[in-house]
Amino acid sequence: MMLKWFLLLMLGGCSFFVNKIDTAMVNETDYLKNIPETPTFCPLNEKPKLQLVSTNAHSQELYQDYAGKHPEFDFLDHFALWTLLQLSVRPDQSSPSSRLQVLLQLGGESIYLDFFSESPEDQYPLLFGLEWILKKYKKKTSLESYAAILDQQFPQKLKAGKELETFLMANQAKIMDHPTLGPFFIRGTEVLKENERIPKISFLEVIKFYRAKTSKQKVIVNNSLTKFNTESGQVGSCNYDFNLYDNSIFLIDNVIPAANLFGLAKGTSAFMASTSQKMKEIRPINGFPLFQGESKVRSSAVCVIQNDGNRIWTFSNQSRDPGQHLFHLVRYGLTRSKSIPEVDKLIRHSRHLFLSDPVRLVIESRRSRSDQIENLLKLNLPIYNADHLGNIWAFSFFDSQSRFIIDDRNVGSFSCK
């Protein structure tokens, strides 16, 4: 997948505009007067024992009910079960062959881990990474044990979400003609739709298949983030280098990579993850209702901000340059946020994206102030409107209170019980 390095400083006037638009503050009077305000995080007056976030509300409801009956499970138990359950819910992007990026909060420190492989065949970074993390924190429960729990507790209960339906619709012809995948995902002459039953996966058989491939795993484990500093003294770390963006150098992909975001919080521990893969062809893994892919794919953009005991995580995807959106968010004042509603407001704020071939600016005009649009029209630069740009989810912790925050532009679900 080719990335295009885009140097705006070589184009007269653009560098000035990058600074001008990014440093504009988000004021109360700016705040999305013409956008319906849909809930994006759990009410702050509640004290949930378990928080979940994903793109499939039905699976969250089932898992919340199940978790409520098992108070003996600790955070790592839930981490393993909720992650494995994604194989059934999102077999397109949460397959064993998917890249796994995860932020973990355990013991008072945020840890970033990224598991992927340069090799195209017989590589299963998602399962490798899950087991690697469990071993790191000295959890003795095996993947087989978690798989057996899921096989027993979630047989033929899960339903397709909108994101899975979108993938199946885009690949309908190939799936329909496939002798293995067709019977799993085709009903009559059409693919599964939202709220229809997902084909049952034998999680234990999937783990057994993975065990036979364990010795062949060549998975890269990356935990590096690049620190950035703001002019007002706040600091943060991201897996994209903001120094490039500071110099108006953008990493623009020629496609919009897909990913599955999900997370869970229990007590003072939490995790948030992105799984993703690319598929050169539509084929299953060993006859399972899982899609085989390659994990060497454009990563979601991830940032961690920790200041004065407060903590903000952000994941950005569904964009040709997901890091650009987080860079703009920081310039708008994310590091200075003092509350969960402030983070939510910034995520809802109008976004823009610089693109190349040809050089142009795309902006969410419906979420923009009229004076912003007037200033844009004065530029010697083609400007295009977009109904929505990118997808940003966050996990914020302020004053001993934490919440997941989803993006009102896209499919997403949160729950607290």
N, C-alpha and C positions, 0 to 999 in steps of 0.2 A: 504494500500500500504506500503510494508515494505521498510524501508531505511536501508542501511548497513553502519555502522560506520567503517571507514577504517583507521587504524593507521599505517602509513608508517614508523614511527620511529622505529618500532619493526623489520623492515626489513633492514638488513645491507646495507649501501650505498645509499639508496633511499632518505633519508632526505637531504643528501648533494646535490643530484641532483635536488631536488625540489628548493632549493635556487639558484643553479647555472642556471637553465633554466629560472626561473621566473625573475631574476634580469638582464638578458641580455637586453640591450637597443635596440630599433628599430631605425636603422640608415637609411639615405637616400639610401645607397648602398644596403640595404637589400630588398628594397621595391618591392616585387612581380613582378620581371622582366618577369616571365613566366606566369602571370595571366592577361588576358584581363581586362583593366580598364573600367568597366561599371559605369555610373553615379549613385551615391548613395545619393545625396542631391541637392537641387535646386541651380542654379548658384548664386554666391555671389554678382554679380553686379545687381541683381534684388531686388526690394523692395516690396515684396508681402504683400497684405492686409490679406490674409487668406492662411494658410498652412495646408495641410492634409497629413496623412500617414496611410496606411493600406495594406492589401494583395489583395485588389480588385480595380484595376485601373478604371474600368467602373463606379463603385459607386462613386468614387472620382470625376470623370468628371461630372457626373450628379449633385452631391452635390455642386461642385464649381459653376456650371452654376446657380443653384437655389439660392445659397448664394449671388451671384452677383446681383440678382434681389431684394434682401431684405437687404439693408444697415441698416434697423432699428433694425435688430437682434444684440443683444450683445453677448459677449463671452459665457455666461451661456446658452443662447438659442442654440447656435451652439453645445455646449457640450452635451446638452440633445438630440438634433436631431441627431447628428452624432453617439452618443452612441446607441440610439434606433434603428437607421438604421442598425446597426450591427446584430440585431436579424434576419433580412431578409437575409443579406449578408452571415453571418456565423451562421446559426441556430444550428450547431453542438457544437460550443464553445462559442458563444455569445447568449445563451438561457437565459430566465429569471432565470433558476435554476443554472446558472454559478456563479463561484467566480468572484468578481470584485476587481482588484487591480488598483489603479489610483494615479498618481502624478499630482498635481495641482499647477499652479503658478498664484496666485492672490494676489495683494497687496504687491508684492515684496518678498514673502516668498514661498518656496516650501513645500507643505504639502503632506504626503503620507497617503493613506487610503486603507484598505483591508477589504472587506465584504465577509463573508462566514458563513456557518452554520454547526454545528455538527449533526443536525437532517437530516435524509434522505428524508423525505416526506414533500410535500407542502411548500418547502422553495425556495424563489426566491430572492437571494441576489443581483443580478444585478439590478433589478427594485427597491428593497429596498434601495440599495446604491445610485443609481441615485437620487431618491427622497430625501434621507437623505442629500446629498450634496447640492441640490437645496434649501432645507430648511435652511441649515447651512448658506448659503450666502444670505438668505432672498429673494430668487426668488419666486415670487407669482404665476407664470405660472404653471399650473397643468400638470401632465403627460398626462392626457386626452387631453389637448390642443395641446401638441406636437404630440401625436398620431394622432389626427385629421389632422394636417398639413401633416404628412407623408402619411396618407391614401389618401389625396387629391392630393399631388404633385408627389408621386412615385408609381402610380398604374401600375403594369405589365411592369415596365421599367428596373428593375434590372436584371443583368446577373450573372451567377455563375462564381466564380473565381477558380483558380487552387487548392487552399487549400480545398474548399468545394468539388470539384470533387474527390480529393484524398480520403476524408472521405467517400463519397458515394460509390466509387469503393471498398473500403475496407469492406464495410458493404452491398454490393449489394444484396446478397442472402436474408438477413434478411429484408431489406427494400422492396424488391420485393414481399415478401410473406406477408407483413404487410397490412391489409385492409385499414388503414388510411394513412400511409406514402407512400405506393406504388403509388397511384394515383398522389401524389404531386411530387415525385422525379423520377419516372420511365417514360421513353419515349420509347414506343415499348417494347423492351426486355432489355434495358440498362438504367442505371441511367443518370441523367443530366451530361453533360460535360461542360467544360469551355466555356463561352460566350453564353450558352443557357439560356433561360429565367428562372428566379427563380419563384417558386409559390408565388402568392400574399398573404401577411399577412394582416389581419385586425388589425392594431396596436391598435385601440380603443377597439376592443373586447379582445385583450390580456390584456390591462390595466384593463378592467372591470373584467376579470377573476382574475387578481391579487388582485383587491380591495376586492373580496369575500374571499380572503385568508389572508388579511392584519393582522387580529388579531392572526393568527397562526404563524407569522414570529418570529423566534428565531435566528436572524442574529447577529453574532459577528462582532463588529466594532473595528478593530485594526489599530493603527497608530504608532506603535513602530518601530524604526530603531536602529541599533547598530552602534555606532561610531567607526571609525578606524583612526589610525594615521600612516603616513608613516615616514620612517627614515629621509626624507628631510623636514619634518614639515607640509606637507599638511594633511588635514583632510577630511573625508567623512562619510557618513552613509549608511548602507545597511540593508536589511531585512534578510540577512545571516550573521552569526557571523564570521568575518574574523580571529578572534583569533583561531578558530578551524583550519582553513587552514594554519595559521602561524605555527601551531604545527603538520602539515601534517596529519590532521584528515579531511577526506572528507566524505560528505553525498551522498552516491551513491545509486540511485534508480535502481530498477530492470527493469524498463521500461522508455521510453522517453515520458513524458506527453505532450499532445498537448495544444495549447493556441492560442488565437487570439489577436494580437497586433494592436493598432490603436491610433491615436492622432490628435490633432488640435491646431493650434496657431493663435491668432488674437491680433495684437498689442503687448502689453507686457504680455498678459495672454496666458497660454498654459495648455494643459493636455496631458498625455500619459497614456494608459491603457492596461491592460492584462485581458482577460476573459478566464476562463477555467473550465472544468468539466470532471468527469469520468462517464461512462455509463456502468452499469452492464448488461443492456439489451437495445435493440433498441426499444424505444417507444415514442409516441408524448406527448405533453402537451395539454390536453383537445381538441384533434382533430385539433390543429393548426399544420402547417408545421414547428414545433419546436421540438427539441430533449430534452427529459427529462433526467436530470442527477443529480449528487451530487456535491456540491461545496467543500466538504472536500477532496481536491486534492493538490498535490504538487504545491507550488506557483512558479511563475516566480521569478527569482532573480532580485532585484531592488536596484540601488545605486544612491545616490545624492551627488554630489561634488560641493561645493561652496567655491571658494577662490578668493580673490582680486576682488570681484564684478562679476566674471565669474561663470557660472553654467553649469554643465553637468549632465544629467540624463541618466541612462542606464537600459535597460530591457534585460534580458537573458532568453531564453527558448530553446526548442527542444534539450534537453540534459539530460542525466542521472544525471548530477550534474551541473545545470546552474550557481550556485554560484561559482564553481571552475573557470569557464571562466572569470567572473568579477574579481575574486581575481588575476588571472594571468594578466589581463588587467591593473589593478592598479600597479602590480609589474613591468610591462613594462613601466609605466610612465604616465598613464591616468591623474592622479591628477596634473601633471606638464604641461599638454597641454595648449597651448596659443591661439589656433585657431581651427576653424571647420575642416580644412583639416588635422590638426594633429590628431584630434579625429578619423576622417575617416581612416587615415593611420593605427592607432592602431587596429581598428575594422577589417581591411582587413588582418592584420598580421597573420602569422601561429599560430594555436592553438594546444594545447595538452591536454590530459585528462588522469588522473590516474584512473584505474578501479581495481576491486578486483574479486576474484573467477573465474579465477585465477588472481593474481596480474600481471598487465601489463600496458603498456603505449600506448596510441593511439595518433598519431600525423598526422597533415596535411603535409605530406612530400612534396607535390607539391608547397606549399607556404613557405617551409623552406629553409634556406641556406645550402649549401653542408657541411660546417663545423659543423653545428648543427647536421645534420644527422650522420656524422662521429663520433661525441662525443657520440651520443645516442647508436650507435652500440657497443661502448666499455662497456656499462653497462651490469650488470648481471641481465637483466630484459627483458622479452619478449616485443617486440615493433611491433605494427601493424600500417598500413597506413589507413587513412580515406580520402575520397575525400573532405569532409567538416565536421566540428564539430560545433554543436550549432548554435544559432542565436542570435545576439546582435543588438538591435536598440538603438539609442541615440537621445537626444534632447540637443543641445548645444547653449549656449548664450555667445557671446564674443563681447565686444565693441559695445553694443547696437544692435547686429545683431544675429538673431537666425535661426537655421535650424534643421529639423529632418534629421537623418542619418540612412539609412537602411543598411542591411548586404548583400553584393553582392553574398553570398553563397545561398541565399534562395529567395522565392517568396516575393516580396514587391513592393510597389508603393508610390511615393511621388508626391505632386503637390503644386504649388504656384501661386496664382493669386492676 
